[in-house]
Amino acid sequence: MPSRPRTGLRLLSALTLVLTGVSVASVPASPAARDIPPADYQQVQLATGGAELGEPMSLTVLPDRSVLHTARDGTIRFTDAAGNTTTAGKLDVYTHDEEGLQGIAAAPDFATSRHVYVYYSPKLNTPGGDAPVTGSAADFEAWKGHLNLSRFTLKSDNTLDMTSEKVVLEVANDRGQCCHVGGDIDFDAAGNLFLTTGDDTNPFDSSGYAPIDERADRNPQFDAQRSSGNTNDLRGKLLRIKPTADGGYTIPSGNLFAPGTANTRPEIYAMGFRNPFRMNVDKATGIVYLGDYGPDAGGGDANRGPGGQVEFDRVTGPGNYGWPYCTGTNTANETYNEFTFPSGPSGAKYDCAGGPANNSFRNTGQAKLPAAKASWIKYGWEGSPPEFGSGSESPMGGEVYRYDPALNSDVKFPQSLDGRFFATEYGRKWIKAIEVRSDGSPGVIEDFPWSGTQIIDSDFGPDGALYVLDYGTGSNNQALYRIEHLAGSNRSPIAKAAADKTSGALPLNVAFSSAGSSDPEGRPLTYHWDFGDGSTSAEANPSHTYTTQGTYRPTLTVKDPEGLTGSSSLVITAGNTAPAVTLNKPLDGQLFSFGDTVPFEVTVSDPEDGAVDCAKVKVTYLLGHDSHEHAITSKNGCSGTITVPPDGEHDSAANLYGVFDAEYTDNAGLTTHSKRVLQPRHRQAEHFSAQSGIQLAAHGPAEGANTVGFTDNGDWISFNPYALGNVTSFTARISSGGAGGSLEIRAGSPTGTLLGSVNVPVTGGWENFQNVSTNLSGAPSGTTDLVLVFKGPTGQGNLFDVDAFTLATNPAKKKGR
């Protein structure tokens, strides 16, 4: 059999390519893109790190270029145009799973009213922990809650007047299970307020397909027909209301259902969304652009529905976007089947063109829904614009840029980008400038310069610059940026402030550093440190002693020869030392199976608190999926166990892992976390951390429709972190229509400790799969990298493919797969 030709360029023979997923089909390419020169833009850091951003969620840019931004724990922060960050206020919020503080938006008349709107989960009297999965209606009643769309007034000192709250709208929800709250807010030119809401539905027990579980004893949170598919419910919707001066609202004309229509809510502008996490209204046209997250089935099933895909939607008017019955462009392949949980039988496909029928006993709305509208741009299982690349699928919406020739701003984007939709992608870490043709279809798709990580929100400011909120990657690198257009002019310098300690007893001597500060043109900088207590320094790397207890915000400002500045701030707590938290168990990289009961053990010390109250130690289990995590359940205590739920919606094709996070907040309010990643015993080979020489190959019979293929002698893939000390054997699902060879299992590096090797035979075809196994021994203790090295005849090429692998441990734990 002739060797397979490679299907394009190798996936970078570099050593560090990270891939978290793949689109297995493509759509025709858009017209040739023009380059957007990176040299014409600068990315100015305004805030960074947990102290200035917390777990960042949303932002709104104020008329003076300052920014209000939210954190999920209820904190609202204010960052001025120079990059100085303070706390504006904190709401008391319920934070189980994804709930907490979500979106924020300044009122259109903010300059005079100082009104801001927020969407959050109030604390209420909800029980702690997880809601029951099965039971009676009475069992679920205690978990009924709501989210508030509220209006506050920002005082002249840029703090919230907490007594000014007006609850504009309550969105009823179910609590105690994961997921999907949506929560973005924006206004159109007429002053109408738009709010996105998620389906408030647990996606983890429907094998990656539609969560439409109608079992009478099942928690309602497993049935999205009660929310997204319900015309009489505000969840899974795009809402449109007109706020009034007294804190109420009226219904603007032109929503999906006129007021008084039976079994409907008049606030609904568009329905049928799963988790429309981010949206923006193009004020020039009134058109809404939003990103809607989709489910995660690894492939389509004729008896269930489509594989996972997501979409950018362009909402030009009221309508139904299909969830949980229809997705994408609503072809037969993209439509779900009626299904009887837990194991069938399947029924007919839903009628997307004529309007799906909602037959759930939990439906309080119309039985016949409006016909489903098609997505604007879909990507994932059923195809993807090639410019989108590959990876996880996490559309974060974006905004249309409108060039204003009358705006006096040196940083506004150029006229050449007028009318472009600036799409953002969380997991793939990109910004794309997408042309919108006169007929509304997408045209040229161009890369836009971006050097941050996971975008969670973005907005154009009054200066015509793009403001971007970066969630970060869990390494205290969350950030707020302003991206400015320069057109060849002088760039602002970049300030980076650091300290050898950020808390401690009095007197607290801190060594500050400006290392990493720079001028883009390479010219010398001058330095100014304001230590926050009235003292300053012109040194690049000064030391300073705090003698009075308190919280300080030292700020470094650097200036170039032309007077342009850049700032960076820190938070220093003098008179209190942050607690030391160590999650001793589980190990980082420990193997687990979904359904396991995992022991945890935490050690906490705090010099001021003395004896630690273990009831204040919180351990949270999070389900990791690609590059994001869902908080699933938590327990309090220094030791105990957490039973990991089944993976459910995410099938074996998904890039899944577990995360245990331990935290403790001391009596003075300082919090420290300790985190460990758990790896599933069974993993798809294509979800590697790094690689050399390989390329992905699409094969229908593969578990995730893809394999690691096009392998040559010496190619490798690696995964981290892994704790391999108790691993006893390795099994790989392989195929070979080529030369075959052997697969080495190593620890640490491609030349690290050899734990075992297994021969890989020729199987008679690239889609003829079989398992090969070997015992493993000699693994180092602790955390390391797992490396698979491909061996075979030199120069032969196309040795064999690896689809997935399983690691067995001693003692083996095989629960819940």
N, C-alpha and C positions, 0 to 999 in steps of 0.2 A: 504494500500500500504506500503511495507517495506521501511524503511528509506534508504536514499542514503548513500552508503559508501563514505567516503572521498577518493579522488583520489590521495592520496599521503600525504606527510607531510603537516600539516597546514602551511599557509604562515607566519611563524613566529608569535607566539602569542605576540611578542614584540609590542611595542606601536608606532613604528616609521617607519615601512616599507613604502617606497614610490614606487608607481607603476604608470607608465605613459602609459602603453599599454600592449598588450599581444599577443603572438603567439598562434594561436588556433589549430595548428597541429604540429606534431613532425616528425622528420626523425630518422632513426635508429642511435643509439649511436655509436660513434667512439670507437676504442679499449680503454681499461682502461688507464687513464692518469697516468703518474708518477708525483709526487709532485715536484714543483720547490721551494726549501726552501726559504722563505722570509728572513731568517737570513743571507743568502748568498749575499744579495743585499742591497744597501743603495741608497736612493733617495735624492740627493743633490739639494737644492734650489739655483738657480743662480739669479733669479730675481722674483719680485712679485709686484702685485698692478698695478693700472692704470698708475701711473707716470712712471713706468719702462716698461710697456707693452702695454698700450692703449687697444684697442679692438684687441687682438692678432689674427693673421691669418696664418702665415707660418714662417718657420725657415730654415736656412742652416748652417751647422757646417763647420767651416773653418779649415785648416790644423793644426793650433795651438790650437785647441779646443775652440776657441772663437766662438760666435754665432751671426749671423745677423738674426733679426726677424722683421716681418712687422706688422703694424697695419692698419686697414681698412681706417683710415683717411689720409693715405699717409706717415706716419712716419716710417722710417727704423731705428732700434736701434741696437747698438753693445754691446754685453755682453761678457766680457773676461772670461777666464777659472776660475778666482777667484770669479766671480759674480759681477763685477763692470760694470754698465750699463751707456752708453752715447747715445746721438742721433747722428746717422750717416748722416741723411738727411731727407728731407720731400718733397714729390711730391705733386703737385697741382692736386687733383683728384676729380672726380664726384662721389658722394656718395649716390645717390638715391637708396633705397632698399638695395640690396646686393652688389652693385658696390662700387669700391674704389680700394685700393691697395690689391692685392691678394698674389700670390706666389713669392718666391725668391729662387735662386740657384746660388751657386758659380760655375764658369767655371771649367772644369777639370784641366786647367792649371793655376788656380788662384794663385798658389805660385809665378809664374813669371809674369802673366798678370794683376793680381788684378781685373779681370773682374767678375762682378756679373750680373745676369739676373733677371728682375722683370716683372710681368704682372699686368697692372693697367689700370684704366679707366681715360684717360686724361679729363681735365675740358671741353674743347671745348666751344661752344656757346649754349649748350643745355638749353632749357627753364627750369625754376624751376617748382616744383610741379609734378603732375601726368599727363601722356599722356592721351589723350582721349581714351575711350573704343570703341567708334564708330565714323565713319567719312569717309572722302575720303582719297585717297592716298596723296593729298596735305596737309590734316590735320596732317598726320603722318610724313611728310617729315622732319619737324623741330626736330623730335626725333631720327633721324638717327645718330648713333655715331660709335665709335669703341673702342676696347681695344688695348693697346700697349704691345707687348713683346719687351722690351728694354734692352740694355746692358749699364751698367755704370762701371766706374772705381772707386775702393775704394782706397783712398789715404793712405799714410803710417801712417797718424794720425787717421786712421779708420773713416774718414768721406767720403761721396760720393763726387766725382767731378761732380757737377750738369751740367757742360758744356760738359761732356764726353758722354752724352746720344747718343746712336745709336738705332733708332727704327728699330728693326730687322724684325718685322712682325706686321701688323694690322689685327685684327679680327673684322669685321664689326658687329654691333649689333643694336638693337632697345632699346631705353631708355624710362624711365618714367613709367615703369610697373615692377612688380616683376616677375621672379626670375631666378636664376641659372647661375652663371658665371664660375664655375669651377676654373681653374687658377693655377694648380700645375705644377711645372717645375722639371725635372730631366734629367740626362745624362746617356747614356750607356757607355760601355767600349770603344767603337769606337769614342766617342765624339759627337754622335748624340744627339740632344736636343729633349726631349719629353715635350709636353704641353697639359694639359687637358682643354677643354672648355665645358661650360654648354649649355643647350638648349635655354637659353634666352627666356623662355616662361612662361606666367602667368598661374599657375596651379589652380587658385582659381575660375574657373567657368566651371568645367567639372565633378563635382560630384565625384572627386577622381579617375576618369578614364583618358584615353588618351586625352590630349588637342589637338584636330584635328578639330578646328572650321574653316570651310571654307566659312563662310558668307562674302560676298564681302565688306560690310561696317564695318566689325569687325577689330579692331586693329590687325595687323599681329602677335602681341605677344601672341595671343591665339591659334596659330597653330604651333606646333612643327615639322610639316612636312616641313616647310620652313627652318628648322635648322638641328635638329638631323637626320631627314629622308631625307636630301638633300645632294646628293653626290657632289654638287657644292658650298657648304657652309662650313665654318670652325667651326661652332658651334655644340655642342653636339658630340665632337670628341676627339680622342687622336691623336695629330699631331706629326710628326717626321720630323725634318729638320737637316741639318748639318751647323752650324754657320761658317762663314768665318771671316778672320782676319779684313776685312774692315767693319764689322758690317752687312753684308748681310747673305745669306744662299744659300745652294744648296739642291737638293732633293736626299736623299740616295736611292739606289735601294731597291726594296722589299716593298714599300708602297702599299696601297690598290689599287691605280690607277696610272698607269704609266703616266709620263708627256706626254701631248698631247692627252690623252683620252678625248673624247668629253663630255662636261657637268660634269666635275669632277674637284676637286682640288688635285694636286699631293702631297700636304702636309699631306693628311689624311692617317694615319696608321690604325686606327680603328674608326668606326662610330656607331651611334645608342645608344648614352648615354644620360641620363637625366641631372644628375649633378655629374660628376666624380670628386668630390671635392679634393680627395687626391689620389696620386699614387706614386709608387717608382719602379725603374728599378733594377732588380737583375743583377748586372754587370757581375756576373759569367756566366749567361745564356742568358742575353738580354731579359728575360721574364718580362713583366710589371704586377704588382699587383695593382689593384685600387678598391676603394669603390665607388659604384654608388647608389645615393639616388633614391628611387622610390616614386610613388604616394601613396595616403592615403585612398583609398576606404576601408570602414570597412569590406566589404565582396565582394565576387564575384557576378557578374550578367551575366547570360547567354547571355543577349542582349547588354552588354556593354564591359565586360572584367573582369580581375582578381581583387581580393582585393589587398590592399597595401602590397608590399614586396620590399625588397632591396637586394643588392648582392655585394659580393666580386668577382671580375673578375680576371682571370689569363690569360693575353693576350699573347699567345705564337707566334702570327703572325698576319698579317693583317686580318680584318674581320668586320662584322656588328653584333653588339650586340642588335639590335632589336628595341630600342625605336624610335618612340612612338607606335609601332605596336605589339611588342613581349617582354616578360619579362621572367626572371627565366630560366627554362629549356625548354621553348617554347611549353609546352603541350597545348592542346585545352583550358584548364581552365586558362592558363596563357597568352592567346592571346586576343587582343582587336578586337572589331567589328568595321566595318565601321559604322559611326553614323552621322546623320544629326542634327546639332545644330539649336535651343536649346533643342528640346524635342523629337527628333526622326523623322523618324523611324530609327531602327538599320538595318545594312546590315550584310553581311557574315563576318566570321572571316578572318583576314589577313593570308596570306600564309607564315608562318615563315620558313618552310622547303624549299620551292621553291624560296623564296625571295619575300617580300612584294611589293605591287605596290603602289607607291606614286602618287596619282591622284590629289593632291592639286594644284589649279591654282597658288599657290605661289611657287611651286617647280620649281627651275631653273636647277635641275640636272636630272639624269637618272630616267625614270619612273619605271623601274624594279630594285629593290635593291638586293644586295647580300643576300643569305640565312642567317638567324639569328643564331648566335652562342649561346650556352648555358652558363649560369653563372657557376662559380666555386663553390661558396657557396651562396645559397639564404636563406633568413630567413624572416619571417613575416607570411602572410596569408596562403601560401601553404606549410608551414613546416619550421622547424628550428632545427639546431643541439641542442640537449638538453644542451650542455655545454654553449651555448650562453645565456641561461636564458630567461627572459622576459623583457619587457620595450619598450621604443621607439626604432625606427629602424634608425640608423644613422652611417653607416659604414665609417670610416675615413681612410681606406687603411692601410698601414703599410709597413715595409721593411723586406726583407729576411736577416738574420744574416749570415755572412760568417766568420768563425773562421780562423785567421791567426796565425799559430804557430810561425812565425818569428817576430811577432809584440811584441815589448818590452813594455808592458802595464800591470800595476797592477790591472786595472779596467775592462779589456776586458771580455766579456761574455765567458763562458766555451765552450769547444769543443762539449759537449753533446748537445748544442743548435745550432750547425752548420746546416745551411739549413732550419731552422725554419722561418716561416712567422709570424712576430709579428703584428697581426691584432689589430687595435684599434677601439673602439666604443665610440662615443661622448656622446650619451644620457644614455647608460647603464654604462658608466664610467669604462670600463675594457680594459685590454690588454690580449690577448690570444696568446700563442706560439703554432702555428699550424704546425704539421709535414707535409711535402710535400713528398708523396710517389714517388717511382721511375717512376710510370706511370703518375705522376702529380696530382693525386687525393689527397684530404685532409685526413690525418691520425689522430694521437693523437692530441687532443686539450686540452691544459693545461692552467690553470690560471697563470698569471704572476703577481708578487707583484706590486701593484700600490695603492697609497694612496691619489692621487689627485682627480680631478673632471672630467671635460669634455674635453677630448683630442681633439685638433684641428689639430695637426701636430706632427710628430715624425721622427727621423732619427738617424741612427747609426753614431757615429763620428769616426775620425781617430784613437781614442784610444780604439775602440771596445765597448764603453759605449753607452747606448741608451739615446738620448736627446728628451725630450717631452715638447711640448708647450700646456699648460692647459688654456682653454678659461675662466674657472671660472664659477661662478654661479650668477654673478651680485652683489656680495658682496665684490668687490675689492680684490678678491682672485685669479685672473688670475696669472699664474706663468710659469716660465721656469725651468725645472728640468734636471739634469743629473743622470741617474740611473746606478750605478756602481756595478760590481761584486766584492765581497770581498773574497769569499772562506774562511771565518773564520778569516780573518785578522782584524786589528783594523779599526774601522769605523771613518769617519770624523765627527767632532762635527757639530751641527746645530746651526746657528746664526739666531736670530730673533730680528730685530731692530724696535723700535716704538718711536713715539714722541707725546707729548701732543698737539702740533700744527705744521702744515706744511706750514703756511703762516701767514703774519701779518706785521704791521707797524714796523719801526725802533724806538728804538732798539728792536730786537726780541729775547726774552728769551725763549729757548726751553728746556724742560725737556725730556731727552732721556731715553729709557728703553730697557734692554736686556731680559726682562721677556719672558720665553718660550725657550730661548737658552739652549741647553743641549748637553751632551756627551752620545752617545749610550751605552757606557760601564759604565756610572755613575761616571766618574772621574771628578776632579775639572778642571775648565777652567780658562784661563786668558783672559782678555778683552782688546781690543784696538779700540778706537773710533778715526776716522779721520773725523773732522767736515767739511772738504772741503774748509776751508778758511785758512789753514796753522796751525790750532790748533788741538791738540790731547788730549786724556785722556785715562788713564788705569783703570778708574772706571767702574763698571758694569752698573751704572745708573747715568750718569753725567748730568749736566745742562750746557748750553752754550748760550752765547749771540752773535747774529750777529749784527754788527754795520754798515755794508756797504750793500747797495742795490745790489741784485743779486740773482741768482739761485744756490743753493749749493747741493751737493750730499754727505751727511754724510754717512760714512760706518762703520759698526761694524764688526770686525774680532775677532773670538774666536779661541783659540788654546788649544789642549789637551796636556797631558804630553809627548806624543811622537812626538809632533810638527805638527800634522795634523790640518788644519784650516778650518773654515767655515765663509762665509761672508754674510752680508745682508745690503742693501743700502736703503736710503730714498731720497726724493727730497724736499728741503726746499726753499721756495721763501721768501726772506727777502725784506721788503719795499713795499709789496703789499699783500693785504688780498683777499683770494678767495671769490667770490660772494656767498651770501646766496640765495638759490633758493628753493621755496616751491610751489609745485603743490597743490593748495587748492581744486580744482575741476578737475577731478572727485575724489571721495573718493577711498581710497584703498579698494578693494573688492566690489566696486559698481557693481550692476547687469546691464547687457545690452543684447541686441539682435543684431545679425549681421544685418546691415542696419540702425541701429539707428544713429541719429545725436546727438553727445555727447558734451555738453559745457565743456570748460576748463577755468581755471583761475589760473594765476601764479603770485606770489609775488617775486620780486627780490630786493635785496639791496646790495650795494657795497660801502664801505667807500671811496675808491679812485675815483671811477667813479662818485659818487654823483647821480644825476638824471639818472635813467636807461632809455635807449632807447628801448622801447618795440619792435621795429622792429628787435632788435638783440636777442630777446627771441624766441627760436624755440621749438615747441611742436610736437613730432612725435608719430604717432600711429603705433604700432607694433602688428602683429598677433603672439600670442604665440601658439606654437604647441609642446607638450611634454616639453622638457627641452631647447628648443631654440626658438628664436624669429625672425620674418621677419619684417624689416622696410617696411611699406606699403605707408604711406603718411605723410606729415608734413605741418604745418602752422607756420607763424611767428606772434607774438603778445603776450601781457599779458593776453588777453582773446579772446574768439571766440568759434567756434564749429568745430568739425571734424566729417564728415559723415563716419561711419565705413562701408567698403565694405561688400558685402555678403561673407560668408565663402567659398562658391563655392566648390572647390575640396574636402575640408575636410568635410565629411558628419557628421551626428550627432554622429557617433561612435568615432570621433577623440577627443583627449584631447586638446581642444582649449580654449584660453582665450585672452583677450585684454590687451595691455600695453600702457599707455600714459607716455611719457618721456619728461620732460621739461629741457632745458639746456640754459645756458647763459655763454658767454665768455667775460671776462672783457677786458678793454683796454690794460692790460698788458699780456693778453694771458692765464689767468687762467680760467678754465671751471668747473662749478658745475652742476650736474644733480639732478633732483628729479623725482621719478618714482612711478607710481601707477598701480596696476593690476586690471583689470575688469573681472568679472566672467559672463559667459553666463547664461541666465535664465534656459536654458535646458542643463542638464549635464548627461553624463553617470556615473552611480554609481561606476564603476570600476576605475575611474580616481580619486581616493581618495588621500589625502595627508598622512594619517596615518590610522592604523586599529588595531583592537584587535580581534582575534579569527576567522575571516572569511576566506573563500577561494573562488577563482574565479571558476565559473562553465561555461562550454561552452554550449551554446544553439543557434542553428541556427535561431530561430525566434526572438532572442533578437536583439535590435537595433544595438549593436556592436558585436553580436555573443557571448557575455559573460555577465554574471550577477555576482553580489555579492551574494554568496550562502554559503551553509553549515553552516548556522547561528544557534547559540545557544543563550539562554537567557543571556543578558548582553553583547553580542558582539557589536562592534560599528565600524563605519567608520567616518572619519572627513575630512573636506575640508577647506583650508584657502588660502588667506584671504577672508573674506566675510563681507560686510556691509549690515545688515539685517533690518535697521531701518524702511524702507518703504515696507517691505514684508508683503503681506496680506494673501497669501495662498500657500499651498504646495500640489503637485500632484506627486505620484510615480507610476511607471509601475512595477507591482509585479507579482509573480506567486508562487504557493505553491502546492506541492504534498505531503506535510508533515502536520505539526500541525497548521500552521498559527500562528497568534499572533497579535502584535501591533508594530508600529514603532514610536518612540519618536523623535521629532525634538528639539534639544537643542542648546544653544549658549555657546561657551567658552570651554566646556569640557563635557565628558560623564555624569557628575553630575551637569552641569551648568544649566542656566535658561531654564526651559521647555517652549518652544514656542507653542507646540501643539503635539497631538498624534493622530494617525489614526489606526483603526482596519484593519488587513490584513486577509481576509478570505482564506480558502482552495479553490483553483481554479480548482482542479481536475487533476493537472499535472504540472510538472516543466516547460513545454513549453506552458501552457495555461495562457496567460498574460491578465491582466486587470488593469485599473487605479483606485487608491484610493486617496481621497483628504481630506484635512482638512484646516480650517482657522488657521492662526498664529497670535499671539499677544505677546506683552511684550518684543520684541527684544531690546537689548541695542543699544544705538547710537554708532557710530564709527565702528571700524574694530574688528572682532572677528573670531572665528572658528565656522563653521557649523558642527554639530555632529548629526549623525543618530544612534540611539540606538535600537537594536533588543530586543524585549520582547516576552516571551512565557513561556510555561511550563518548569520548571527547569528540566534539564536532558533529555528533549525530543530530542533535536537536530534537525537539518534540518527543521527549522521553516518555512522560506519562503525566496525567492530570491527578490532582487531589481535590476531591469534592468537600469532604468534612473529616473530622477526626474526633475520637473519644479517648479520654484518659480515665483509667480505672484507678481507684485508690484503695488503701488498706487502712481501716475497714471500708468496704464499698458501701456507698449510699446511693440507692437507686430509686428514691421516692419521686413521684410526681412528674415524671417526664411525659 
